[in-house]
Amino acid sequence: MQPFIFKTLKKMNKVILLSILSIYLFSCKDFFEEDLQKQEIKIIVPTNNTISTNTNITFDWEDIKGAIEYRIQVASPSFNNSSLFYMDSTVDVSTLVLTLLPNEYQWRVRAENNSSQTNYSDIMNLKIDSSYNLNSQSILLYTPEDNLYSNQSTFNFTWQNLYSADYYQFVLKNGTNWNTASIIIDTLITQANFLNDSTLSEGHYVWSIKAHNNLPSYTNFASENTIHIDLTPPNTPNLNLPNATTTNLFTDSTYLFDWSRASNIGTVQSELIDSLYIYSDTIQTPIFKYLSIQEDTLIKLPHTAGTYYWNIKTFDKAGNESNMPYFKSFIVL
């Protein structure tokens, strides 16, 4: 019988080893990265020998399967005679916008991951025309960003400083539709920012910029940015359950805490979120904090029996916050 047992054990060991090896190989499959060496970057824009009068240039190339990031290089006037190496950076997207001064440039890109990389793409020649004409150029708005909710009344408006611009037309309107909103400010300024010195009331606003020079030429108005000014704090919420008489509250179990928000009376209805706090008494800092966009949240009860207290504060997207209602106590058994 002894040889039989030995032979059986040997077979079992082989089976076990093969099983472990197959599991290992299967689990390691996800760790093998794509080999990028034989893949080729295909440029979409700007193509070779592009001449542009717009200083905002979109660089775009086809995604490479298995790439984690892309290294893009931009030199001026060329890689062989570079007085300015404008960019040598990695990005995790296959499209980006750069603002370039009028000049000649060359650019190229390659795909990379942790273990391999493609060759650089063919070198693309690019020229930004130094023409003073603004008619075909566009302008970018910076701050405040589009669709901003804020509880501030004054803003530092900033935008792209165009090389060929002599001055800018800044327009701020009250409303959400650029074509129908009423003009509040329409002024000409030479710098690429504007600080409104008069406070704005609660409401919706749109703003934009138009660049001019003395050729004369001008851009179109930039795509406008919207601002939502909300100065009204959310109303105090009402606490429902649990309370001091709630039963079946056991340590480490879960319970659906329930509350209700009062109506939002502001002109601008910002999105609301609640913070729920649990305390071991009514004067200490909270021992638990939960965020919820709903008016009820399933919460795990403390793991130690005793009397606890809870409260809610409501915040809106603009940064306003409500008062807090009176504490409600509950007993964990």
KOLTORRO-151836 format. One record per residue (C-alpha): y, x, z; residue number from 0; residue in one letter. Coordinates in steps of 0.2 Angstrom, whole numbers. Example, Ala and Ser with C-alpha at 12.3 -4.5 7.8 and 13.67 -1.06 7.14 Angstrom:
BEGIN
REC    c2    c1    c3 seq type
REC   -22    62    39   0    a
REC    -5    68    36   1    s
This chain:
BEGIN
REC    c2    c1    c3 seq type
REC     0     0     0   0    m
REC    12    14     4   1    q
REC    14    20   -15   2    p
REC    17     2   -20   3    f
REC    32     0    -7   4    i
REC    39    17   -13   5    f
REC    39    11   -31   6    k
REC    46    -6   -27   7    t
REC    60     3   -18   8    l
REC    64    14   -32   9    k
REC    65    -1   -44  10    k
REC    76   -10   -32  11    m
REC    88     5   -30  12    n
REC    89     6   -49  13    k
REC    94   -12   -50  14    v
REC   106   -10   -36  15    i
REC   114     5   -44  16    l
REC   115    -4   -61  17    l
REC   123   -19   -53  18    s
REC   136    -9   -44  19    i
REC   140     1   -60  20    l
REC   142   -15   -70  21    s
REC   153   -23   -56  22    i
REC   164    -7   -55  23    y
REC   166    -6   -74  24    l
REC   171   -24   -75  25    f
REC   183   -23   -61  26    s
REC   191    -7   -68  27    c
REC   194   -15   -85  28    k
REC   211   -21   -80  29    d
REC   216    -4   -75  30    f
REC   214     4   -92  31    f
REC   231     4  -101  32    e
REC   233     2  -119  33    e
REC   234    18  -129  34    d
REC   251    18  -137  35    l
REC   250    34  -147  36    q
REC   244    26  -164  37    k
REC   256    11  -163  38    q
REC   273    11  -172  39    e
REC   290     4  -167  40    i
REC   297    -7  -180  41    k
REC   316    -9  -179  42    i
REC   324   -26  -182  43    i
REC   343   -23  -179  44    v
REC   354   -13  -182  45    p
REC   344    -7  -198  46    t
REC   348    10  -205  47    n
REC   366    13  -212  48    n
REC   373    -2  -204  49    t
REC   392    -3  -204  50    i
REC   399   -15  -191  51    s
REC   417   -20  -187  52    t
REC   411   -28  -171  53    n
REC   410   -16  -156  54    t
REC   396   -27  -147  55    n
REC   380   -21  -155  56    i
REC   363   -30  -152  57    t
REC   349   -17  -153  58    f
REC   332   -26  -156  59    d
REC   315   -20  -160  60    w
REC   297   -28  -160  61    e
REC   287   -28  -144  62    d
REC   273   -16  -143  63    i
REC   257   -23  -134  64    k
REC   253   -13  -119  65    g
REC   271    -6  -117  66    a
REC   279    -6   -99  67    i
REC   296     0  -105  68    e
REC   306     7  -119  69    y
REC   316    23  -120  70    r
REC   331    21  -131  71    i
REC   342    35  -136  72    q
REC   360    33  -144  73    v
REC   370    49  -149  74    a
REC   386    52  -158  75    s
REC   389    57  -172  76    p
REC   370    62  -174  77    s
REC   356    69  -164  78    f
REC   358    86  -172  79    n
REC   376    87  -169  80    n
REC   379    77  -153  81    s
REC   396    77  -146  82    s
REC   392    62  -136  83    l
REC   374    57  -130  84    f
REC   379    39  -126  85    y
REC   362    34  -120  86    m
REC   345    40  -115  87    d
REC   337    27  -104  88    s
REC   322    16  -101  89    t
REC   323    -3  -102  90    v
REC   310   -16   -99  91    d
REC   315   -27  -113  92    v
REC   315   -25  -132  93    s
REC   333   -32  -135  94    t
REC   349   -26  -127  95    l
REC   368   -27  -131  96    v
REC   379   -11  -130  97    l
REC   398   -10  -132  98    t
REC   402     5  -143  99    l
REC   419    13  -148 100    l
REC   422    15  -166 101    p
REC   412    30  -172 102    n
REC   397    36  -181 103    e
REC   380    35  -171 104    y
REC   362    38  -173 105    q
REC   349    29  -162 106    w
REC   330    28  -160 107    r
REC   317    20  -148 108    v
REC   299    23  -142 109    r
REC   287    12  -131 110    a
REC   280    19  -115 111    e
REC   267    15  -102 112    n
REC   260    25   -87 113    n
REC   248    35   -98 114    s
REC   254    36  -116 115    s
REC   269    33  -128 116    q
REC   272    30  -146 117    t
REC   282    42  -157 118    n
REC   301    38  -158 119    y
REC   305    26  -172 120    s
REC   314    32  -187 121    d
REC   332    38  -184 122    i
REC   344    24  -188 123    m
REC   362    28  -193 124    n
REC   375    16  -187 125    l
REC   394    16  -190 126    k
REC   407     6  -180 127    i
REC   421     3  -192 128    d
REC   438     9  -184 129    s
REC   447    -6  -193 130    s
REC   460   -13  -183 131    y
REC   456   -30  -189 132    n
REC   450   -42  -175 133    l
REC   445   -57  -186 134    n
REC   426   -53  -186 135    s
REC   425   -46  -168 136    q
REC   419   -56  -153 137    s
REC   423   -54  -135 138    i
REC   412   -55  -119 139    l
REC   417   -64  -103 140    l
REC   412   -55   -87 141    y
REC   417   -63   -71 142    t
REC   417   -76   -64 143    p
REC   400   -79   -73 144    e
REC   395   -95   -82 145    d
REC   390  -110   -72 146    n
REC   396  -102   -56 147    l
REC   396  -113   -40 148    y
REC   409  -107   -27 149    s
REC   419  -112   -12 150    n
REC   433  -100   -17 151    q
REC   449  -106   -24 152    s
REC   455   -90   -32 153    t
REC   446   -78   -44 154    f
REC   448   -62   -53 155    n
REC   444   -66   -71 156    f
REC   438   -51   -80 157    t
REC   432   -48   -98 158    w
REC   428   -35  -111 159    q
REC   442   -24  -116 160    n
REC   442   -23  -135 161    l
REC   447    -6  -143 162    y
REC   458   -15  -156 163    s
REC   467   -28  -145 164    a
REC   485   -26  -140 165    d
REC   485   -42  -129 166    y
REC   474   -56  -123 167    y
REC   477   -75  -122 168    q
REC   469   -82  -106 169    f
REC   466  -100  -105 170    v
REC   460  -110   -90 171    l
REC   456  -129   -91 172    k
REC   452  -143   -79 173    n
REC   435  -151   -84 174    g
REC   418  -146   -91 175    t
REC   421  -149  -110 176    n
REC   432  -135  -118 177    w
REC   438  -147  -132 178    n
REC   443  -161  -120 179    t
REC   448  -153  -104 180    a
REC   466  -152   -99 181    s
REC   475  -135   -99 182    i
REC   480  -128   -82 183    i
REC   485  -110   -87 184    i
REC   488  -103  -105 185    d
REC   496   -85  -104 186    t
REC   497   -69  -113 187    l
REC   492   -53  -104 188    i
REC   489   -35  -109 189    t
REC   476   -30   -97 190    q
REC   458   -36   -97 191    a
REC   458   -46   -81 192    n
REC   468   -60   -73 193    f
REC   470   -65   -55 194    l
REC   475   -83   -52 195    n
REC   489   -83   -39 196    d
REC   488  -102   -36 197    s
REC   473  -109   -27 198    t
REC   462  -121   -37 199    l
REC   457  -138   -30 200    s
REC   439  -144   -29 201    e
REC   433  -148   -47 202    g
REC   425  -142   -63 203    h
REC   434  -129   -74 204    y
REC   431  -119   -90 205    v
REC   440  -103   -95 206    w
REC   440   -92  -110 207    s
REC   449   -77  -119 208    i
REC   456   -73  -136 209    k
REC   460   -56  -141 210    a
REC   476   -52  -152 211    h
REC   484   -37  -160 212    n
REC   500   -34  -170 213    n
REC   492   -32  -187 214    l
REC   492   -47  -184 215    p
REC   473   -52  -181 216    s
REC   464   -61  -168 217    y
REC   446   -65  -162 218    t
REC   440   -83  -159 219    n
REC   440   -89  -141 220    f
REC   424   -82  -133 221    a
REC   411   -94  -128 222    s
REC   418  -102  -112 223    e
REC   412  -100   -94 224    n
REC   411  -114   -82 225    t
REC   416  -114   -64 226    i
REC   412  -127   -51 227    h
REC   423  -126   -36 228    i
REC   415  -135   -21 229    d
REC   426  -135    -5 230    l
REC   417  -149     4 231    t
REC   404  -144    17 232    p
REC   388  -154    17 233    p
REC   387  -168    30 234    n
REC   377  -166    46 235    t
REC   359  -170    43 236    p
REC   349  -182    54 237    n
REC   333  -177    64 238    l
REC   319  -189    63 239    n
REC   302  -182    69 240    l
REC   295  -174    79 241    p
REC   303  -179    95 242    n
REC   299  -178   114 243    a
REC   287  -193   112 244    t
REC   277  -187    97 245    t
REC   259  -185   101 246    t
REC   245  -174    94 247    n
REC   255  -159    92 248    l
REC   242  -145    95 249    f
REC   245  -126    94 250    t
REC   242  -118    77 251    d
REC   241  -135    69 252    s
REC   253  -141    56 253    t
REC   265  -156    57 254    y
REC   277  -164    44 255    l
REC   294  -161    51 256    f
REC   305  -175    44 257    d
REC   324  -177    43 258    w
REC   337  -185    32 259    s
REC   353  -179    24 260    r
REC   369  -189    24 261    a
REC   377  -192     7 262    s
REC   387  -178    -1 263    n
REC   405  -184    -2 264    i
REC   413  -170   -11 265    g
REC   419  -171   -29 266    t
REC   407  -157   -35 267    v
REC   389  -161   -30 268    q
REC   381  -144   -27 269    s
REC   362  -142   -25 270    e
REC   357  -143    -7 271    l
REC   345  -133     3 272    i
REC   340  -135    22 273    d
REC   336  -122    35 274    s
REC   325  -128    49 275    l
REC   325  -118    65 276    y
REC   313  -119    80 277    i
REC   318  -112    97 278    y
REC   309  -109   113 279    s
REC   325  -116   122 280    d
REC   342  -122   116 281    t
REC   352  -106   119 282    i
REC   341   -92   112 283    q
REC   340   -87    94 284    t
REC   327   -96    84 285    p
REC   309   -90    84 286    i
REC   305   -98    67 287    f
REC   316  -101    52 288    k
REC   310  -111    37 289    y
REC   319  -115    20 290    l
REC   317  -132    11 291    s
REC   324  -141    -3 292    i
REC   316  -157     2 293    q
REC   320  -168    17 294    e
REC   303  -165    25 295    d
REC   292  -149    27 296    t
REC   275  -146    33 297    l
REC   276  -132    46 298    i
REC   263  -123    57 299    k
REC   266  -126    75 300    l
REC   268  -112    88 301    p
REC   252  -104    94 302    h
REC   258  -105   113 303    t
REC   258  -122   121 304    a
REC   275  -128   129 305    g
REC   291  -137   125 306    t
REC   301  -132   109 307    y
REC   317  -137   101 308    y
REC   321  -139    82 309    w
REC   337  -141    72 310    n
REC   343  -142    54 311    i
REC   358  -134    45 312    k
REC   361  -139    27 313    t
REC   369  -127    14 314    f
REC   375  -130    -4 315    d
REC   375  -119   -19 316    k
REC   393  -115   -17 317    a
REC   390  -107     0 318    g
REC   396  -121    11 319    n
REC   386  -126    27 320    e
REC   385  -142    37 321    s
REC   387  -144    56 322    n
REC   370  -144    66 323    m
REC   365  -160    74 324    p
REC   359  -161    92 325    y
REC   342  -152    96 326    f
REC   326  -163    97 327    k
REC   313  -157   108 328    s
REC   294  -158   105 329    f
REC   279  -153   116 330    i
REC   265  -142   109 331    v
REC   248  -145   118 332    l
